[in-house]
Amino acid sequence: MDSSKETIRSEQNGTFLIEAQQGNARASRLKTQHGWIETPIFMPVGTRATVKAMLPEELKDLGAQIVLGNTYHLHLRPGEKTIARLGGLHRFMNWSGPILTDSGGFQVFSLSKLNKVSEEGVTFKSHIDGKSCFLSPETSMEIQMDLGSDIIMAFDECLPHPSDLEKIKKSMDLTFRWLERSRRAMTRPESLLFGIVQGGLEISLRKQSLEQITSVDLPGYALGGFSVGEPIEIMHGLVREVGPLMPALKPRYLMGVGTPLDLVIAVDSGIDMFDCVMPTRVARNGTLFTWQGKVSIKRNEYKEDPNPLDSSCNCYTCKNYSRAYLRHVFLSGEIISARLNTIHNLHFYLDLMKQMRQSILQGNWVEFRDRCLTQFVSNRSNEIIST
């Protein structure tokens, strides 16, 4: 191939290049309006235009390449038109890298007692002031385009677990019709639209939804409808089966997942992109991830512990503070506790993704995967036994 043509092709927005693959695990790159994303990648969640307790500069220092914002929350406050007038979401939150925005469908699902779903869209009550609001494929796309998102998620319906087969099938078909409307509503060429595969926990419906969604040619595709209360082993099994069936030459995104164990299993299943509130949320509650397992920093055993949280960790928190100090500021309700704990947990997640990528590129993915699975499964068993 002519190298000049290859250079031009590789610089096009939405270009997806697979650099190495071992089994189903891939190391790849995705071009967005605000730069390249190297995968596998974890996206810190900045729901309301901020990753809680973190400065944008700190996120970059940790290795974050892309962050996630939420259509529902930003629509309610401060409003997408306000953000657009202020220069778009990137300028508003002082983040120069890529941004992915969720469609708002999952948040509307979480308000299931306050919403009404129809063919046109979802009518719901604001969790802030109870005001009646409406989201449709068209309004969701308009909001996300006003925000200036690099990656826009199609509007979908997310069901709780358990749901009966008839309801799952009806919802899945509705999500497909909403995807077609979402695509037609897209008028911002800089943004990349991803479709979302639903289908509940039934493999036959998952495959049917995958066929539906991927019949629409899009820059990328996601697996949605997980982390809604289903048994973790069922989720792992479905991702292992469906992940490799997703289009090979497009980025694959697993939404709202999960633990370090979940990430390793999903990468081994061919998934490229992830987001989850877990590392930041549990950090504020005093739970920290280490290679030796989760640490609840409030435990009395750390009261006079002079050691770093994780001696093998190179993050700012572990290089500068003891377990005793982290316990003290957490129990004292100090703001610095949320910051130090969040720095560590995000470093752990992002470093794990970096190591997974390197192992795929270097050809030793299987060894790294097996080492992680042994460690994380053992940690999980110990946590279950200890509770």
Beta strands, then each sheet from edge to edge (+ up, - down):
strand 1: 16-22
strand 2: 25-32
strand 3: 35-39
strand 4: 41-43
strand 5: 67-70
strand 6: 99-102
strand 7: 115-117
strand 8: 122-125
strand 9: 132-135
strand 10: 151-153
strand 11: 192-197
strand 12: 220-223
strand 13: 252-254
strand 14: 273-275
strand 15: 287-290
strand 16: 293-296
sheet 1: 1+ 2- 3+
sheet 2: 4+ 14+ 13+ 12+ 11+ 10+ 6+ 5+
sheet 3: 7+ 8- 9+
sheet 4: 15+ 16-
end
